[in-house]
Amino acid sequence: MKKCLWLVVITVLLFLLAGSCYYDTEEALYPTLNSGCDTTGVTFSGKISSMLANNCLSCHSNTTATGAGNGIRLENYADVKSRATDIAGSIKHAGAYSPMPKNGGKLNGCLINQFDIWIRTGMPEN
Ligand code: HEC
């Protein structure tokens, strides 16, 4: 009987030990969300402009918009600011927005995050 009790105690302890080893972080679960994502230095002239230049201006620059981008210009600060809500919706492939970049894969989570941060901080022209 005593032996049996020890067996139960040891088994319970082993389970507790194994359970305490379970450990993960937000970064481990969502690698594209924050790991290596600079969420502090988000400026228009830096992160936002380069995201647009790399993924959108082939169709939405001042010169390409008429032919390829349905007349939507995303090159100048004022144009981007006035369309910020639509841009956020389209890069998230949300709701009724036309998913962007058109005919391309969804942007990585870091870029989408940074655009949201820029909106939340009041869309500064910095
Ligand atoms: C290959 C060309 C092309 C690229 C690249 C592209 N777009 Fe577009 N975009 C279009 C066209 C064409 C439309 C008009 C709607 C449609 O045809 O889907 C449009 C529409 C939009 C709209 C309006 C969507 C709506 O539902 O009101 C926004 C905002 C937009 N684009 C933002 C972007 C952003 C931001 C990027 C880069 C991440 C991007 N686009 C990349 C061609 C492009």
Backbone and ligand atoms as CSV (ligand in chain L), in Angstrom:
chain,resi,resn,atom,element,x,y,z
A,1,MET,N,N,0.838,-1.203,0.000
A,1,MET,CA,C,0.000,0.000,0.000
A,1,MET,C,C,0.871,1.250,0.000
A,2,LYS,N,N,1.904,1.231,0.858
A,2,LYS,CA,C,2.794,2.383,0.934
A,2,LYS,C,C,3.495,2.650,-0.408
A,3,LYS,N,N,3.939,1.533,-1.018
A,3,LYS,CA,C,4.604,1.637,-2.328
A,3,LYS,C,C,3.701,2.304,-3.351
A,4,CYS,N,N,2.450,1.906,-3.325
A,4,CYS,CA,C,1.465,2.406,-4.268
A,4,CYS,C,C,1.304,3.916,-4.107
A,5,LEU,N,N,1.264,4.373,-2.866
A,5,LEU,CA,C,1.107,5.798,-2.579
A,5,LEU,C,C,2.277,6.597,-3.138
A,6,TRP,N,N,3.497,6.046,-2.953
A,6,TRP,CA,C,4.701,6.711,-3.485
A,6,TRP,C,C,4.634,6.854,-4.997
A,7,LEU,N,N,4.116,5.771,-5.619
A,7,LEU,CA,C,4.009,5.777,-7.065
A,7,LEU,C,C,3.100,6.919,-7.531
A,8,VAL,N,N,2.002,7.089,-6.811
A,8,VAL,CA,C,1.054,8.163,-7.149
A,8,VAL,C,C,1.731,9.520,-6.970
A,9,VAL,N,N,2.416,9.687,-5.833
A,9,VAL,CA,C,3.068,10.971,-5.539
A,9,VAL,C,C,4.099,11.298,-6.619
A,10,ILE,N,N,4.911,10.306,-6.969
A,10,ILE,CA,C,5.957,10.538,-7.975
A,10,ILE,C,C,5.336,10.878,-9.330
A,11,THR,N,N,4.280,10.159,-9.683
A,11,THR,CA,C,3.624,10.428,-10.968
A,11,THR,C,C,3.091,11.852,-11.012
A,12,VAL,N,N,2.448,12.261,-9.921
A,12,VAL,CA,C,1.897,13.624,-9.861
A,12,VAL,C,C,3.020,14.649,-9.990
A,13,LEU,N,N,4.124,14.409,-9.268
A,13,LEU,CA,C,5.251,15.343,-9.339
A,13,LEU,C,C,5.809,15.445,-10.751
A,14,LEU,N,N,5.919,14.302,-11.424
A,14,LEU,CA,C,6.433,14.301,-12.796
A,14,LEU,C,C,5.536,15.129,-13.714
A,15,PHE,N,N,4.243,14.966,-13.535
A,15,PHE,CA,C,3.305,15.738,-14.371
A,15,PHE,C,C,3.452,17.229,-14.113
A,16,LEU,N,N,3.602,17.579,-12.821
A,16,LEU,CA,C,3.752,18.990,-12.486
A,16,LEU,C,C,5.014,19.560,-13.115
A,17,LEU,N,N,6.103,18.784,-13.037
A,17,LEU,CA,C,7.371,19.229,-13.613
A,17,LEU,C,C,7.251,19.441,-15.112
A,18,ALA,N,N,6.663,18.452,-15.774
A,18,ALA,CA,C,6.528,18.539,-17.229
A,18,ALA,C,C,5.665,19.744,-17.593
A,19,GLY,N,N,4.600,19.949,-16.825
A,19,GLY,CA,C,3.692,21.067,-17.091
A,19,GLY,C,C,4.395,22.399,-16.958
A,20,SER,N,N,5.292,22.500,-15.982
A,20,SER,CA,C,5.942,23.788,-15.749
A,20,SER,C,C,6.950,24.117,-16.841
A,21,CYS,N,N,7.262,23.130,-17.681
A,21,CYS,CA,C,8.222,23.386,-18.750
A,21,CYS,C,C,7.577,24.053,-19.944
A,22,TYR,N,N,6.249,24.099,-19.989
A,22,TYR,CA,C,5.580,24.698,-21.141
A,22,TYR,C,C,5.787,26.206,-21.090
A,23,TYR,N,N,6.406,26.707,-22.114
A,23,TYR,CA,C,6.751,28.122,-22.098
A,23,TYR,C,C,6.763,28.661,-23.505
A,24,ASP,N,N,5.991,29.654,-23.784
A,24,ASP,CA,C,6.179,30.315,-25.068
A,24,ASP,C,C,5.816,31.797,-24.968
A,25,THR,N,N,6.313,32.517,-25.902
A,25,THR,CA,C,6.139,33.955,-25.883
A,25,THR,C,C,5.302,34.362,-27.087
A,26,GLU,N,N,4.831,35.569,-27.070
A,26,GLU,CA,C,4.063,36.075,-28.203
A,26,GLU,C,C,4.900,35.982,-29.479
A,27,GLU,N,N,6.201,36.291,-29.337
A,27,GLU,CA,C,7.093,36.258,-30.499
A,27,GLU,C,C,7.203,34.860,-31.080
A,28,ALA,N,N,7.210,33.840,-30.167
A,28,ALA,CA,C,7.350,32.474,-30.646
A,28,ALA,C,C,6.072,32.030,-31.352
A,29,LEU,N,N,4.938,32.489,-30.867
A,29,LEU,CA,C,3.668,32.071,-31.462
A,29,LEU,C,C,3.362,32.829,-32.745
A,30,TYR,N,N,3.726,34.099,-32.774
A,30,TYR,CA,C,3.434,34.925,-33.953
A,30,TYR,C,C,4.725,35.563,-34.441
A,31,PRO,N,N,5.578,34.793,-35.094
A,31,PRO,CA,C,6.921,35.289,-35.433
A,31,PRO,C,C,6.924,36.553,-36.282
A,32,THR,N,N,5.871,36.756,-37.098
A,32,THR,CA,C,5.923,37.934,-37.967
A,32,THR,C,C,5.402,39.176,-37.259
A,33,LEU,N,N,4.822,39.003,-36.069
A,33,LEU,CA,C,4.164,40.128,-35.427
A,33,LEU,C,C,5.164,41.140,-34.886
A,34,ASN,N,N,6.055,40.699,-34.018
A,34,ASN,CA,C,6.922,41.675,-33.377
A,34,ASN,C,C,8.402,41.366,-33.418
A,35,SER,N,N,8.771,40.116,-33.675
A,35,SER,CA,C,10.189,39.814,-33.592
A,35,SER,C,C,10.926,40.548,-34.709
A,36,GLY,N,N,11.891,41.333,-34.309
A,36,GLY,CA,C,12.651,42.075,-35.299
A,36,GLY,C,C,11.864,43.193,-35.940
A,37,CYS,N,N,10.686,43.479,-35.426
A,37,CYS,CA,C,9.873,44.550,-36.013
A,37,CYS,C,C,10.094,45.832,-35.221
A,38,ASP,N,N,10.600,46.836,-35.883
A,38,ASP,CA,C,10.845,48.106,-35.216
A,38,ASP,C,C,9.521,48.857,-35.075
A,39,THR,N,N,9.000,48.892,-33.866
A,39,THR,CA,C,7.712,49.551,-33.650
A,39,THR,C,C,7.899,50.926,-33.012
A,40,THR,N,N,9.153,51.348,-32.864
A,40,THR,CA,C,9.380,52.652,-32.221
A,40,THR,C,C,9.731,53.740,-33.232
A,41,GLY,N,N,10.613,53.413,-34.174
A,41,GLY,CA,C,11.047,54.468,-35.098
A,41,GLY,C,C,10.203,54.541,-36.357
A,42,VAL,N,N,8.885,54.652,-36.181
A,42,VAL,CA,C,8.012,54.654,-37.355
A,42,VAL,C,C,7.769,56.098,-37.818
A,43,THR,N,N,8.413,56.473,-38.913
A,43,THR,CA,C,8.233,57.830,-39.439
A,43,THR,C,C,7.698,57.745,-40.862
A,44,PHE,N,N,7.114,58.841,-41.329
A,44,PHE,CA,C,6.598,58.842,-42.699
A,44,PHE,C,C,7.736,58.732,-43.707
A,45,SER,N,N,8.794,59.530,-43.474
A,45,SER,CA,C,9.886,59.530,-44.447
A,45,SER,C,C,10.675,58.229,-44.427
A,46,GLY,N,N,10.573,57.478,-43.318
A,46,GLY,CA,C,11.311,56.220,-43.215
A,46,GLY,C,C,10.423,55.033,-43.566
A,47,LYS,N,N,9.870,54.411,-42.528
A,47,LYS,CA,C,9.120,53.156,-42.703
A,47,LYS,C,C,7.945,53.260,-43.669
A,48,ILE,N,N,7.152,54.308,-43.542
A,48,ILE,CA,C,5.918,54.367,-44.333
A,48,ILE,C,C,6.245,54.570,-45.817
A,49,SER,N,N,7.100,55.558,-46.106
A,49,SER,CA,C,7.470,55.796,-47.501
A,49,SER,C,C,8.110,54.577,-48.137
A,50,SER,N,N,8.978,53.892,-47.397
A,50,SER,CA,C,9.662,52.773,-48.042
A,50,SER,C,C,8.709,51.598,-48.234
A,51,MET,N,N,7.766,51.405,-47.330
A,51,MET,CA,C,6.769,50.341,-47.526
A,51,MET,C,C,5.975,50.631,-48.803
A,52,LEU,N,N,5.580,51.893,-48.984
A,52,LEU,CA,C,4.802,52.255,-50.172
A,52,LEU,C,C,5.657,52.132,-51.436
A,53,ALA,N,N,6.905,52.619,-51.355
A,53,ALA,CA,C,7.781,52.563,-52.527
A,53,ALA,C,C,8.021,51.117,-52.951
A,54,ASN,N,N,8.242,50.240,-51.985
A,54,ASN,CA,C,8.569,48.852,-52.315
A,54,ASN,C,C,7.370,48.042,-52.793
A,55,ASN,N,N,6.174,48.428,-52.390
A,55,ASN,CA,C,5.024,47.558,-52.668
A,55,ASN,C,C,3.887,48.196,-53.451
A,56,CYS,N,N,3.855,49.516,-53.525
A,56,CYS,CA,C,2.647,50.156,-54.049
A,56,CYS,C,C,2.896,51.147,-55.191
A,57,LEU,N,N,4.048,51.812,-55.180
A,57,LEU,CA,C,4.221,52.921,-56.119
A,57,LEU,C,C,4.351,52.479,-57.574
A,58,SER,N,N,4.607,51.191,-57.792
A,58,SER,CA,C,4.628,50.740,-59.187
A,58,SER,C,C,3.279,51.023,-59.841
A,59,CYS,N,N,2.234,51.077,-59.045
A,59,CYS,CA,C,0.901,51.403,-59.579
A,59,CYS,C,C,0.335,52.712,-59.040
A,60,HIS,N,N,0.814,53.167,-57.886
A,60,HIS,CA,C,0.188,54.328,-57.241
A,60,HIS,C,C,1.106,55.547,-57.113
A,61,SER,N,N,2.132,55.659,-57.939
A,61,SER,CA,C,2.967,56.866,-57.868
A,61,SER,C,C,2.254,57.985,-58.616
A,62,ASN,N,N,2.809,59.179,-58.545
A,62,ASN,CA,C,2.177,60.303,-59.254
A,62,ASN,C,C,2.135,60.073,-60.757
A,63,THR,N,N,3.105,59.302,-61.245
A,63,THR,CA,C,3.127,59.075,-62.701
A,63,THR,C,C,2.420,57.778,-63.119
A,64,THR,N,N,2.391,56.770,-62.248
A,64,THR,CA,C,1.780,55.491,-62.656
A,64,THR,C,C,0.298,55.393,-62.296
A,65,ALA,N,N,-0.166,56.231,-61.366
A,65,ALA,CA,C,-1.531,56.082,-60.823
A,65,ALA,C,C,-2.618,56.121,-61.891
A,66,THR,N,N,-2.465,57.006,-62.852
A,66,THR,CA,C,-3.525,57.143,-63.852
A,66,THR,C,C,-3.700,55.849,-64.649
A,67,GLY,N,N,-2.585,55.261,-65.073
A,67,GLY,CA,C,-2.686,54.060,-65.889
A,67,GLY,C,C,-2.940,52.800,-65.089
A,68,ALA,N,N,-2.242,52.630,-63.956
A,68,ALA,CA,C,-2.262,51.330,-63.275
A,68,ALA,C,C,-2.958,51.332,-61.926
A,69,GLY,N,N,-3.123,52.506,-61.320
A,69,GLY,CA,C,-3.602,52.532,-59.924
A,69,GLY,C,C,-4.964,53.152,-59.747
A,70,ASN,N,N,-5.778,53.115,-60.801
A,70,ASN,CA,C,-7.144,53.638,-60.686
A,70,ASN,C,C,-7.172,55.107,-60.229
A,71,GLY,N,N,-6.095,55.838,-60.551
A,71,GLY,CA,C,-6.021,57.254,-60.192
A,71,GLY,C,C,-5.680,57.522,-58.736
A,72,ILE,N,N,-5.408,56.465,-57.987
A,72,ILE,CA,C,-5.115,56.633,-56.557
A,72,ILE,C,C,-3.617,56.859,-56.366
A,73,ARG,N,N,-3.255,58.061,-55.899
A,73,ARG,CA,C,-1.842,58.409,-55.706
A,73,ARG,C,C,-1.435,58.211,-54.253
A,74,LEU,N,N,-0.316,57.514,-54.057
A,74,LEU,CA,C,0.149,57.260,-52.687
A,74,LEU,C,C,1.609,57.662,-52.538
A,75,GLU,N,N,1.998,58.719,-53.240
A,75,GLU,CA,C,3.404,59.109,-53.197
A,75,GLU,C,C,3.640,60.253,-52.207
A,76,ASN,N,N,2.739,61.225,-52.184
A,76,ASN,CA,C,2.940,62.387,-51.320
A,76,ASN,C,C,2.233,62.218,-49.975
A,77,TYR,N,N,2.830,62.873,-48.971
A,77,TYR,CA,C,2.277,62.795,-47.622
A,77,TYR,C,C,0.778,63.080,-47.592
A,78,ALA,N,N,0.346,64.188,-48.188
A,78,ALA,CA,C,-1.067,64.588,-48.095
A,78,ALA,C,C,-1.986,63.537,-48.710
A,79,ASP,N,N,-1.550,62.935,-49.814
A,79,ASP,CA,C,-2.372,61.901,-50.464
A,79,ASP,C,C,-2.485,60.657,-49.580
A,80,VAL,N,N,-1.362,60.272,-48.972
A,80,VAL,CA,C,-1.362,59.080,-48.116
A,80,VAL,C,C,-2.219,59.340,-46.888
A,81,LYS,N,N,-2.071,60.531,-46.303
A,81,LYS,CA,C,-2.836,60.857,-45.098
A,81,LYS,C,C,-4.338,60.807,-45.377
A,82,SER,N,N,-4.743,61.377,-46.494
A,82,SER,CA,C,-6.181,61.440,-46.769
A,82,SER,C,C,-6.765,60.062,-47.084
A,83,ARG,N,N,-5.918,59.096,-47.439
A,83,ARG,CA,C,-6.415,57.755,-47.745
A,83,ARG,C,C,-5.996,56.723,-46.710
A,84,ALA,N,N,-5.525,57.179,-45.556
A,84,ALA,CA,C,-4.941,56.258,-44.577
A,84,ALA,C,C,-5.882,55.120,-44.180
A,85,THR,N,N,-7.152,55.431,-43.951
A,85,THR,CA,C,-8.094,54.387,-43.521
A,85,THR,C,C,-8.266,53.331,-44.616
A,86,ASP,N,N,-8.368,53.785,-45.867
A,86,ASP,CA,C,-8.508,52.843,-46.984
A,86,ASP,C,C,-7.248,51.993,-47.151
A,87,ILE,N,N,-6.095,52.631,-46.979
A,87,ILE,CA,C,-4.834,51.888,-47.119
A,87,ILE,C,C,-4.764,50.793,-46.056
A,88,ALA,N,N,-5.086,51.167,-44.802
A,88,ALA,CA,C,-5.040,50.180,-43.710
A,88,ALA,C,C,-5.989,49.022,-44.022
A,89,GLY,N,N,-7.186,49.325,-44.488
A,89,GLY,CA,C,-8.156,48.274,-44.811
A,89,GLY,C,C,-7.685,47.388,-45.944
A,90,SER,N,N,-7.089,48.004,-46.956
A,90,SER,CA,C,-6.709,47.199,-48.114
A,90,SER,C,C,-5.469,46.348,-47.849
A,91,ILE,N,N,-4.519,46.839,-47.030
A,91,ILE,CA,C,-3.343,45.987,-46.772
A,91,ILE,C,C,-3.659,44.887,-45.756
A,92,LYS,N,N,-4.752,45.059,-44.992
A,92,LYS,CA,C,-5.175,43.979,-44.076
A,92,LYS,C,C,-6.111,43.004,-44.774
A,93,HIS,N,N,-6.441,43.302,-46.002
A,93,HIS,CA,C,-7.433,42.513,-46.750
A,93,HIS,C,C,-8.729,42.442,-45.954
A,94,ALA,N,N,-9.137,43.598,-45.441
A,94,ALA,CA,C,-10.298,43.644,-44.557
A,94,ALA,C,C,-11.572,43.999,-45.316
A,95,GLY,N,N,-12.661,43.496,-44.799
A,95,GLY,CA,C,-14.006,43.857,-45.236
A,95,GLY,C,C,-14.160,43.985,-46.740
A,96,ALA,N,N,-14.729,45.103,-47.168
A,96,ALA,CA,C,-15.048,45.295,-48.582
A,96,ALA,C,C,-13.903,45.956,-49.348
A,97,TYR,N,N,-12.764,46.184,-48.683
A,97,TYR,CA,C,-11.647,46.835,-49.364
A,97,TYR,C,C,-11.037,45.925,-50.412
A,98,SER,N,N,-10.579,46.541,-51.463
A,98,SER,CA,C,-9.877,45.798,-52.483
A,98,SER,C,C,-8.515,45.394,-51.902
A,99,PRO,N,N,-8.181,44.098,-51.865
A,99,PRO,CA,C,-6.928,43.677,-51.217
A,99,PRO,C,C,-5.693,44.165,-51.977
A,100,MET,N,N,-4.753,44.762,-51.230
A,100,MET,CA,C,-3.522,45.315,-51.805
A,100,MET,C,C,-2.319,44.714,-51.114
A,101,PRO,N,N,-1.133,44.638,-51.748
A,101,PRO,CA,C,-0.892,45.014,-53.137
A,101,PRO,C,C,-1.673,44.133,-54.115
A,102,LYS,N,N,-2.219,44.776,-55.134
A,102,LYS,CA,C,-3.034,44.044,-56.107
A,102,LYS,C,C,-2.204,42.955,-56.784
A,103,ASN,N,N,-2.763,41.794,-56.858
A,103,ASN,CA,C,-2.126,40.626,-57.479
A,103,ASN,C,C,-0.837,40.207,-56.778
A,104,GLY,N,N,-0.606,40.722,-55.552
A,104,GLY,CA,C,0.592,40.317,-54.811
A,104,GLY,C,C,0.177,39.667,-53.500
A,105,GLY,N,N,1.140,39.081,-52.797
A,105,GLY,CA,C,0.836,38.481,-51.505
A,105,GLY,C,C,0.594,39.565,-50.472
A,106,LYS,N,N,-0.036,39.184,-49.382
A,106,LYS,CA,C,-0.278,40.127,-48.285
A,106,LYS,C,C,1.065,40.568,-47.704
A,107,LEU,N,N,1.156,41.827,-47.326
A,107,LEU,CA,C,2.392,42.344,-46.713
A,107,LEU,C,C,2.653,41.609,-45.404
A,108,ASN,N,N,3.909,41.586,-44.965
A,108,ASN,CA,C,4.169,40.927,-43.684
A,108,ASN,C,C,3.600,41.755,-42.536
A,109,GLY,N,N,3.325,41.049,-41.434
A,109,GLY,CA,C,2.632,41.648,-40.291
A,109,GLY,C,C,3.322,42.880,-39.737
A,110,CYS,N,N,4.645,42.903,-39.829
A,110,CYS,CA,C,5.397,44.045,-39.297
A,110,CYS,C,C,5.029,45.332,-40.045
A,111,LEU,N,N,4.975,45.262,-41.353
A,111,LEU,CA,C,4.647,46.460,-42.148
A,111,LEU,C,C,3.224,46.945,-41.859
A,112,ILE,N,N,2.312,46.006,-41.700
A,112,ILE,CA,C,0.917,46.362,-41.408
A,112,ILE,C,C,0.831,47.003,-40.021
A,113,ASN,N,N,1.574,46.404,-39.093
A,113,ASN,CA,C,1.670,46.936,-37.727
A,113,ASN,C,C,2.194,48.375,-37.725
A,114,GLN,N,N,3.252,48.588,-38.491
A,114,GLN,CA,C,3.872,49.918,-38.524
A,114,GLN,C,C,2.918,50.951,-39.121
A,115,PHE,N,N,2.132,50.559,-40.110
A,115,PHE,CA,C,1.184,51.513,-40.689
A,115,PHE,C,C,0.123,51.886,-39.646
A,116,ASP,N,N,-0.343,50.883,-38.889
A,116,ASP,CA,C,-1.308,51.146,-37.813
A,116,ASP,C,C,-0.722,52.094,-36.766
A,117,ILE,N,N,0.543,51.862,-36.436
A,117,ILE,CA,C,1.204,52.709,-35.434
A,117,ILE,C,C,1.266,54.149,-35.939
A,118,TRP,N,N,1.600,54.310,-37.208
A,118,TRP,CA,C,1.681,55.656,-37.787
A,118,TRP,C,C,0.313,56.354,-37.700
A,119,ILE,N,N,-0.764,55.624,-37.967
A,119,ILE,CA,C,-2.109,56.216,-37.858
A,119,ILE,C,C,-2.396,56.582,-36.398
A,120,ARG,N,N,-2.106,55.636,-35.494
A,120,ARG,CA,C,-2.412,55.869,-34.068
A,120,ARG,C,C,-1.650,57.056,-33.506
A,121,THR,N,N,-0.445,57.301,-34.022
A,121,THR,CA,C,0.330,58.420,-33.485
A,121,THR,C,C,-0.036,59.735,-34.180
A,122,GLY,N,N,-1.084,59.724,-34.970
A,122,GLY,CA,C,-1.597,60.969,-35.535
A,122,GLY,C,C,-1.081,61.288,-36.925
A,123,MET,N,N,-0.559,60.285,-37.621
A,123,MET,CA,C,-0.057,60.434,-38.998
A,123,MET,C,C,0.906,61.611,-39.149
A,124,PRO,N,N,1.971,61.643,-38.367
A,124,PRO,CA,C,2.909,62.771,-38.434
A,124,PRO,C,C,3.662,62.816,-39.767
A,125,GLU,N,N,3.984,64.028,-40.195
A,125,GLU,CA,C,4.791,64.202,-41.411
A,125,GLU,C,C,6.246,64.319,-40.967
A,126,ASN,N,N,6.812,63.194,-40.601
A,126,ASN,CA,C,8.171,63.236,-40.012
A,126,ASN,C,C,9.153,62.410,-40.818
L,1,HEC,C1,C,-0.372,46.111,-59.675
L,1,HEC,C2,C,-0.851,47.428,-59.373
L,1,HEC,C3,C,-1.140,47.790,-57.924
L,1,HEC,C4,C,-0.318,47.658,-56.838
L,1,HEC,C5,C,1.087,47.082,-56.771
L,1,HEC,C6,C,-1.041,48.207,-55.716
L,1,HEC,N1,N,-2.274,48.656,-56.110
L,1,HEC,FE1,FE,-3.686,49.554,-54.965
L,1,HEC,N2,N,-4.965,49.552,-56.499
L,1,HEC,C7,C,-4.690,49.156,-57.787
L,1,HEC,C8,C,-5.904,49.234,-58.605
L,1,HEC,C9,C,-6.022,48.870,-60.077
L,1,HEC,C10,C,-6.928,49.689,-57.729
L,1,HEC,C11,C,-8.427,49.899,-58.056
L,1,HEC,C12,C,-9.257,48.827,-57.386
L,1,HEC,C13,C,-8.992,47.456,-57.895
L,1,HEC,O1,O,-8.831,47.274,-59.128
L,1,HEC,O2,O,-8.893,46.533,-57.077
L,1,HEC,C14,C,-6.306,49.902,-56.427
L,1,HEC,C15,C,-6.974,50.369,-55.335
L,1,HEC,C16,C,-6.353,50.705,-54.140
L,1,HEC,C17,C,-7.023,51.317,-53.019
L,1,HEC,C18,C,-8.510,51.618,-52.899
L,1,HEC,C19,C,-9.130,50.337,-52.345
L,1,HEC,C20,C,-10.566,50.438,-51.979
L,1,HEC,O3,O,-11.180,49.367,-51.785
L,1,HEC,O4,O,-11.078,51.548,-51.862
L,1,HEC,C21,C,-6.098,51.509,-52.048
L,1,HEC,C22,C,-6.292,52.145,-50.664
L,1,HEC,C23,C,-4.847,50.969,-52.557
L,1,HEC,N3,N,-5.040,50.504,-53.841
L,1,HEC,C24,C,-3.686,50.936,-51.836
L,1,HEC,C25,C,-2.570,50.213,-52.239
L,1,HEC,C26,C,-1.430,49.985,-51.368
L,1,HEC,C27,C,-1.295,50.520,-49.953
L,1,HEC,C28,C,-0.571,49.224,-52.083
L,1,HEC,C29,C,0.745,48.672,-51.621
L,1,HEC,C30,C,0.759,47.938,-50.388
L,1,HEC,C31,C,-1.145,48.993,-53.395
L,1,HEC,N4,N,-2.369,49.601,-53.443
L,1,HEC,C32,C,-0.538,48.272,-54.419
L,1,HEC,C33,C,-3.471,48.723,-58.269
L,1,HEC,C34,C,-2.383,48.420,-57.474
